[in-house]
Amino acid sequence: MAASDVWNLPLSNSLQPCHITDFTHLPDDIVNNLSPDQKYLYQICVAVIDGIVPETLQCSKIRNLCHSRWLTLANRIMRIYVSLETSSKYYETIIYLVKYIVGVYYKTFAAIKYKPSLADGPLHLHNQIKYIKSEFDGDELVLLLESVQNNCTFAHPENLIIAMMCSDNIDAMRQAINIISSIRKFPLDSFEARQFILPKVKTRAPHYNEMCHINLLKR
């Protein structure tokens, strides 16, 4: 279904607003600089939040499905949702996906648009975990956190150090400097090339620099 011309589907007669906490409305200057796919995602997320789909958006064509780009799939799922009646056998599955797209995927995307720096990567990952925990529970939460664990590059101590060095928080900067200074005390010939191994993410960490054992860099 997602690969078909979903823009030809009639709108649902039972479309209800999707209640998502802390939805971020982008300013016009950012929206105007989005790619067509990105702009469509933003506009249809707003439509689902409001429960009203503008006529221009209803007929907007979506680019071909590409499995290497989650964005085209997300856009198509959102368009299917606004055409789906609550009595459909697919409704419960689709609403689960929509809640993830609007409440996690889009919010992370919007945050990255505001702060696209490499140094902000750990913060975005930490916030993504918070988004997931605010919208899901039970088996759904476990499944999504497992996905985070499999894609947690920005929780690696090296990336946490970069974020802390660029932070406005003086204590975080000092902690990063102390770790770097302690590493530099070891003679260069005592080091071997390290494998970049994904760390075990602490999903209950109150701050991004506590998502993993940062002192692992000293070993």
N, C-alpha and C positions, 0 to 999 in steps of 0.2 A: 504493500500500500504506500509506503513512504517514498518509493521510487516513481510513483505515478504523478500525473498532473494534479496535485492536491489543490491547487488554486481554483480548480473548477468545481470543487465540492461546495454545496450550499452551506450557509452558516447554520449552526445549531439553534433551535428554538428554546433550548434550556440552558444556554451558556450562563454560568454564574461567575461573579468576580472571584479570583484566586487570592486568598489572603496569605500574604507573605510578609514577614517582619522585616523592617528596615530596608525597603526597596529603594534603590538609588536612581533618581531621575537625573539624567545627564544634561548639562547645559548645552545650549544650541551650538556653541563653537566646537564642542567635541563631537556632537551628533553630525554636524556638517562635514567633519573630516573622517567619518567612518566609511568603510567600504560598503558596497550595496548589501552584502550578506550581513555585515555587522549592524548596519542601520535597520535592516528588516528584523533582526533578532530583538533589537531594542524596542522597536515600534510594536511588535507583536507581544512582547512581554508587558508593555504598558497596556495594550488592549486587553490582555488576559487579566491583569490586575484590576482594570476598570470594569471588565465585563462587557465592553463595547468595542466592536471591530469596525474601524472606518471602512467605507466602501472602497477607497483606493487601495487599502491594504488587502482587502478580501480578494481582489483580482490580480495582485502583484505576483508575477512569476518568480519562482525560486530556482536557483541554479541546480544543475544535476547533482544527484546524490554522489558523494565522494567519501568513501570510508576512511580515507586518510585525513579528512577534515571534518571534525565533529560538528562544526557550525552549520553546514548544509543539512545534516541529519536533524539537528536541533530545530532548525527553522521549519522543516517539513513536519516534524512531530507536533510543533506548536500549531501549525496550520490545520493538521488533522484534528487536533483537540477542539478548536473553535467550531468544527463542523460536526462534532460527535454529540449525539444525544445521550443523556445520562442512562437511558435504558439499554445502551449498546453493551454487548458482551466484552468489548475492548475498553470500556470506560475506566475501570479500576486500574488497569495496567497503564493506560495513557496518562491518567491524572497523577500517578506516581512519577512518571517521567517528566511531566510538566512541572511538578513541584520541585524536582531536582534542577531542571533547566532554569526556572525563574529564581528559585531560592538559593541555589548554589552556583551553578555554571555562570549565569548572567552576572550575579553579584561579584563573583571573582573577576570576571571579564571587565566589568565596570571599574573595579578597584585598580586593576592593572592599567587601564586607560588613564586613570588619575596619576598613578605612580608606576611608570614603566621601567624604573631602574632595576638593574641586577640586585642592588643592595636591598631592594624592597621585597625580593622573592620570598624570604622566610616569613615576613609579615603576612604576605598574601596566602601562603600555605597555612599559617596558623589561623588566619581568619576563615579560610575555607573549612577547616575542621570545625570552627565555631558555627558556621552556617549550617553544616551538615547536622550537628548536634541540636541545633535550634529547630530544625524542620522534620527530623526523623527520629525514630526510636526502634527498639526491638531488633528483629532480624535485618530490617532495612538499614539501620544504623551500623550494625556489625559489618554488613556487606560493603557499605560505602567507606567505612574506615579501613577495611582491608585494601580497598582500591587506593586510598591515600597512602597507605604503607608501601604499596608497590610503585608509587610515583612520588617519592618523598625526597627528591634530589636536594631541594632547598632546605631540608632539615639536616643536611650533612654539616658537621662542625666547621668545615672550611667556609661554607656559605653563611653560617651563623656569624663567624668572625668578621666577614665582609660587612654584613648588616650592622653588627655592633660597632665597627669602626666608623661607619657612616651615620650612626645614630645621633640624635640630639640629646640622648640620655648620657650624661657624664659618667655615671656608674657603669653603664654598659661599655662605653669606650675604654674606661680604665681596665675593666675585666678582660677585654680583648687584647689590650696592650700588654697586660701581665702574662697572658697565655703565650703571646708571640715572643715576649722577652724570655720566658722560661724555656721555650723551644730552642731559641737561639743560643742557649748556654751549652747545648750538646755539640760536640765536634761534628763537622760535616760528614766525616767518614763513618759516623755511627748510624747514618740514616740509609734506609733502603727505599726504593720506589714503592709508594703505597698504592694499593688497589683502592679505587673509589667504590666503597661498599655502602649501600644504603643503610642508614642507621635505623634502629628501632625507635619509632616515633612515640613520644609520650603524649597521647591525645588529651590528657587532662592538664597539660602544662598551662599555667596562667599567663605565660609570656613566651614569645617566639624563641627567645634565646635559651629556653628551658625545654625545648622539644626533644632534645637528645642530650647525652652526656658529653658536653662540649670538651671536657678535659681529655677525651680520647685522643685528641691531637697530640698530646704530650707523649703518647706511648710509641 
